[in-house]
Amino acid sequence: MLKIIPLLLLILMALHIVKPLGWPGLKKRGDFWKIAAFAILAMLAMVLLSHAGL
């Protein structure tokens, strides 16, 4: 399951480059980096929560 999430994010980024998703903050093709930034922050939060024992 954990290996599927990065694959889905890569597919989402590729789709956004081809045709922008139109979501708030993702209106232009150049905004695909925001998907990667969100993914990195989400993974960081998961690591911090797992080490904190929550």
Legacy VTK file of the C-alpha trace (Angstrom):
# vtk DataFile Version 3.0
C-alpha trace
ASCII
DATASET POLYDATA
POINTS 54 float
0.000 0.000 0.000
2.765 2.434 0.862
4.408 1.914 -2.528
1.181 2.735 -4.353
0.915 6.241 -2.890
4.118 7.604 -4.524
3.069 6.002 -7.809
-0.340 7.681 -7.629
1.307 11.018 -6.846
3.605 10.675 -9.865
0.610 9.878 -12.071
-1.251 12.866 -10.635
1.732 15.127 -11.351
2.019 13.819 -14.919
-1.690 14.338 -15.526
-1.426 17.866 -14.164
1.379 18.673 -16.614
-0.710 17.357 -19.531
-3.965 19.000 -18.449
-4.121 21.193 -15.339
-6.496 19.827 -12.715
-8.153 23.173 -12.008
-8.169 22.646 -8.253
-7.545 25.682 -6.023
-3.842 26.446 -6.253
-3.345 24.082 -9.206
-4.568 26.142 -12.135
-1.347 26.289 -14.224
0.842 23.498 -15.584
3.824 24.880 -13.692
2.074 24.226 -10.377
2.816 20.484 -10.481
5.610 21.007 -7.942
2.962 21.828 -5.320
1.761 18.210 -5.477
5.301 17.021 -4.706
5.679 19.553 -1.885
2.410 18.390 -0.326
3.527 14.751 -0.611
6.857 15.495 1.086
5.142 17.355 3.918
2.611 14.544 4.356
5.383 11.934 4.542
7.286 14.089 7.040
4.181 14.344 9.212
3.686 10.576 9.094
7.298 9.943 10.122
7.080 12.443 12.969
3.816 10.958 14.204
5.151 7.415 14.042
8.275 8.333 16.031
6.253 10.274 18.584
4.223 7.158 19.304
0.865 8.663 18.378
LINES 1 55
54 0 1 2 3 4 5 6 7 8 9 10 11 12 13 14 15 16 17 18 19 20 21 22 23 24 25 26 27 28 29 30 31 32 33 34 35 36 37 38 39 40 41 42 43 44 45 46 47 48 49 50 51 52 53
